[in-house]
Amino acid sequence: MTNNLFDLAIFLGGAYMIYCAINMKANNVLKAGVIIPVSIHPGSIKDKEGLKAYTYPRLLGQGIAMVIMSAIGIFCDLLGFGMAHLILYIVVLVGYVITNRKFEQGKSKFY
C-alpha cells in the first residue's frame, strides 16, 4: 500500500508537468520552479518563444512518462510483481536523471 502512495505522488507530479506544459503553450505561462528556475525572472528571458518551443515537447514527454510509469507501478504492486516494479523504477530513474540534466543544460541558453 505504501508503494502505491509513492506511485500516486509520481502520477500527480506527472499530471502537473503535463498541465504546466499545456498551460505554457496555450496561455503563455512560464511556471517558476517547473519550467524556469525560481531565481530567474520571466522578464529576463532572452528568447521566450525559443524556450517554449524547446521546453514544451520535453516537459510534456516527461510528464506522460511519469504518469505511465506510476500506472504500471501500481499494477505491478497489485499483481504482485514487486521485482518488476523495482527494475522499472531503476531504469526510469537513470533515464530521467540523464535526460533531465541535458534538458536543463539546453534550457539554460535561453536565460
N, C-alpha and C positions, 0 to 999 in steps of 0.2 A: 504494500500500500504506500509506503514512504517513497518508493521509486516512482510511483505514479504521480505523486505530488511534484516531484522534481520534473517529470515529463510535462506535467501541466504548466509549470512555470516556464519551461522552454517553449511550449506551444504558445503561451500568451506573449512571450518575448518575440517569437517569430511573427505572430499576428500583428504585434505593434510595429515591427520593422516593415511589414507589408503596408500597414496603414500609413506610416511615415513616408514610404516611397510613393504611394499613390497620392497622398496629400501634397507632397513636394511637386509632383508632376501636374496635378490638377489645380492647386491653389497657390503655387509658388512659395510654400512654407519650408524653410530650411531649419529643421528642428535641431536645436543645440543639444549636444550630447548623443545624438543618434547620427545625424548627417554631418554636422560640423562639430569640432571641439567646443566645449563650453567657453574656453578662453578666446575664441575667435568671434568678433562682432560680424554679423551678416553684412553690414555695410562695407567692411574692409575686404570682402572677397573680390579678387581681380576679375574673374570670369564666371559669373553666376550661371549663365546658360551652359557653359562648358562643364561646370561642376555638376549641374543637374543631369546633363546628358551622360556623364561618366558614372555618376552615382546611382541613378535610377535602376538600370538593369542589374547591377551588382547587389544593391540593397534588397531589391525585390527577390532576387535569386537566393540570397542568404536567408531571408525570411521564409520563403517557401521551403527551403531545405530544412530549416529548423522545425517548421510545422510538420513536415513529412517525417522527419527523424523522431519527433516526440510521439507521433501517432503510431509509428512502427514500434517504438519502445514500449508504449502502453500495451499493444497487442502481444509483444514478446513476453511481457510480465504476465498477462492474463493467460497465455498459453503455456507458461512455464519454461520459456526459453531464456533463462537468465544469462547464460553464457553468450548467446547470440546478441542479447541486449548490450552486454558489456563490450563485445567486439565492435558492434555498431557505434557505440559512443566513442571508443578509442579512435576508430578510423575517422569519424566525423570531426572529432576534436582536433586531430592532427591536421586534417584538411582545412578546417575552419581557421586555425591559427596561421597556417601558411597563406591562405587566400586573404585573410583579414589584414595581415601585415603588408602584403602587396597592394591591397586596396587602399589602405591608409597612406602608403607612400605615394601612390598615384594621385590621391585627393590633395595631398599637400602642395602640389604645384599650382593649385587654384587659389591658395590663401595669400 
